[in-house]
Amino acid sequence: MPIPRVRTTNLPGVGIQYDLTTREQRHLSVIAHRDGSRSLNVYRADDPDACAHSVHLSTDESTALVDALMPAHHSPGLLHTTDLGLIAERIPLSGSSYWNGRVLGDTRMRTATGASIVAVMRRTGAVPSPGPDFRLAGGDTLIVIGTREGVDAAAAILGRE
């Protein structure tokens, strides 16, 4: 069975909407509001553009729902970063990035933001725990973990062209 595709739409002044169509052809969406809350929307089967139900969730309620939906929900050794006040995000590195071809240590990421680059995803596979001499390349996706502020600052640095 193919992996469902999620379509992302920026909603200026609101946040980001994520749309998914299930294998049963049901349209679902999640709106990630700028304040951290979420709206979970289920659309009518006979009209996929008409919202049948909408539930607004606080940040804590969203976290609890995500935790319940995770396949490893019952794994006591699994560390959830949100419990620690941390987040993890994927930050893509464009081909025109200032950092394309430079080594990771040149970013001074941890010093400048307090966030850490814990892995780099490449077409050839994942590189866990890259060292300061790891050479970045356009098309890389960096997995960054830190506070919300730190990850936002890291995204700004990595977005430099």
C-alpha positions as CSV (number, residue, x, y, z in Angstrom):
1,M,0.0,0.0,0.0
2,P,1.5,3.4,-1.0
3,I,2.3,5.9,1.7
4,P,-0.4,8.7,1.8
5,R,0.7,12.1,0.6
6,V,0.2,15.1,2.7
7,R,-0.4,18.4,0.9
8,T,0.8,21.5,2.7
9,T,-0.8,25.0,2.3
10,N,0.5,28.1,4.0
11,L,-2.4,30.1,5.5
12,P,-1.0,33.7,5.9
13,G,-1.7,35.0,9.4
14,V,-3.2,31.7,10.5
15,G,-0.5,28.9,10.1
16,I,-0.2,25.9,7.9
17,Q,-2.9,23.4,6.7
18,Y,-2.0,19.8,6.1
19,D,-4.4,17.8,3.9
20,L,-4.6,14.0,3.6
21,T,-6.9,11.7,1.7
22,T,-7.3,8.3,3.3
23,R,-7.4,5.0,1.4
24,E,-11.1,5.1,1.8
25,Q,-11.1,8.5,0.0
26,R,-11.9,10.5,3.1
27,H,-10.5,14.1,3.2
28,L,-8.8,15.0,6.5
29,S,-6.9,18.2,7.4
30,V,-5.0,19.6,10.3
31,I,-4.5,23.4,10.7
32,A,-1.4,24.1,12.7
33,H,-2.2,27.6,14.1
34,R,0.6,30.1,14.8
35,D,-0.3,29.9,18.6
36,G,0.6,26.2,18.7
37,S,-3.0,25.0,18.8
38,R,-4.4,22.7,16.1
39,S,-7.7,22.2,14.3
40,L,-8.6,18.7,13.2
41,N,-11.1,18.6,10.3
42,V,-13.0,15.8,8.8
43,Y,-14.8,16.4,5.5
44,R,-18.0,14.9,4.2
45,A,-17.7,11.7,2.1
46,D,-20.2,13.0,-0.5
47,D,-18.5,16.4,-0.7
48,P,-14.7,16.4,0.1
49,D,-14.7,20.2,0.2
50,A,-17.5,20.5,2.9
51,C,-16.2,20.1,6.5
52,A,-18.4,17.8,8.5
53,H,-16.6,18.0,11.8
54,S,-14.0,20.3,13.3
55,V,-12.2,19.9,16.6
56,H,-10.0,22.6,18.0
57,L,-7.1,21.2,20.2
58,S,-4.8,23.0,22.5
59,T,-1.0,22.4,22.2
60,D,-1.1,19.9,25.1
61,E,-4.2,18.1,23.6
62,S,-2.4,18.0,20.2
63,T,0.7,16.5,21.8
64,A,-1.4,13.8,23.6
65,L,-3.2,12.9,20.4
66,V,0.0,12.6,18.4
67,D,1.5,10.5,21.2
68,A,-1.6,8.2,21.0
69,L,-1.3,7.9,17.2
70,M,2.4,6.9,17.2
71,P,3.1,3.3,16.4
72,A,5.5,3.0,19.4
73,H,2.9,4.5,21.8
74,H,3.4,1.9,24.4
75,S,7.2,1.8,24.3
76,P,8.3,3.1,27.8
77,G,11.9,3.7,26.6
78,L,10.8,6.1,23.8
79,L,11.7,9.7,24.5
80,H,9.2,12.3,23.5
81,T,11.0,15.7,23.0
82,T,7.8,17.7,23.6
83,D,7.8,16.4,27.2
84,L,11.2,18.1,27.6
85,G,10.2,21.4,26.0
86,L,12.1,20.5,22.9
87,I,11.1,20.1,19.3
88,A,12.7,18.3,16.3
89,E,12.2,19.6,12.8
90,R,13.4,18.8,9.3
91,I,15.1,21.8,7.6
92,P,15.9,21.5,3.9
93,L,19.1,22.9,2.5
94,S,18.6,24.4,-1.0
95,G,21.0,24.1,-3.8
96,S,21.6,27.8,-3.7
97,S,22.3,27.9,0.1
98,Y,25.3,29.7,1.4
99,W,26.1,26.5,3.3
100,N,26.2,24.2,0.2
101,G,29.6,22.7,0.1
102,R,30.7,24.0,3.5
103,V,31.4,22.0,6.6
104,L,28.8,21.7,9.4
105,G,31.2,23.3,11.9
106,D,31.2,26.6,9.9
107,T,27.5,27.1,10.8
108,R,28.4,27.4,14.6
109,M,24.9,26.1,15.0
110,R,25.0,25.0,18.6
111,T,26.9,28.1,19.8
112,A,24.7,30.5,17.9
113,T,21.2,28.9,18.6
114,G,21.5,26.2,21.2
115,A,20.0,23.8,18.7
116,S,21.8,20.7,17.5
117,I,21.9,19.1,14.1
118,V,21.4,15.4,15.0
119,A,21.2,13.9,11.5
120,V,21.4,14.7,7.9
121,M,19.1,13.0,5.3
122,R,20.5,12.5,1.8
123,R,19.3,10.7,-1.2
124,T,21.9,8.1,-0.4
125,G,20.7,7.6,3.2
126,A,20.8,9.0,6.7
127,V,23.9,10.3,8.4
128,P,23.4,10.2,12.1
129,S,25.4,12.5,14.4
130,P,27.4,14.4,11.8
131,G,30.6,15.8,13.0
132,P,31.9,19.4,12.5
133,D,33.9,18.3,9.4
134,F,30.8,16.9,7.7
135,R,30.3,18.7,4.3
136,L,26.8,19.9,3.6
137,A,25.2,19.7,0.2
138,G,22.2,21.2,-1.5
139,G,19.3,18.8,-1.2
140,D,20.2,17.7,2.3
141,T,17.5,17.7,4.9
142,L,18.9,18.5,8.4
143,I,17.2,17.1,11.5
144,V,17.5,19.8,14.1
145,I,16.5,19.5,17.8
146,G,16.2,22.3,20.3
147,T,13.8,24.8,21.8
148,R,11.2,26.4,19.5
149,E,13.3,29.6,19.4
150,G,16.6,27.7,18.8
151,V,15.1,25.7,15.9
152,D,13.6,28.9,14.4
153,A,17.0,30.6,14.6
154,A,18.7,27.5,13.1
155,A,16.2,27.6,10.2
156,A,17.0,31.3,9.6
157,I,20.8,30.5,9.5
158,L,20.4,27.5,7.3
159,G,18.1,29.4,4.9
160,R,20.9,31.9,4.2
161,E,21.6,32.2,0.4
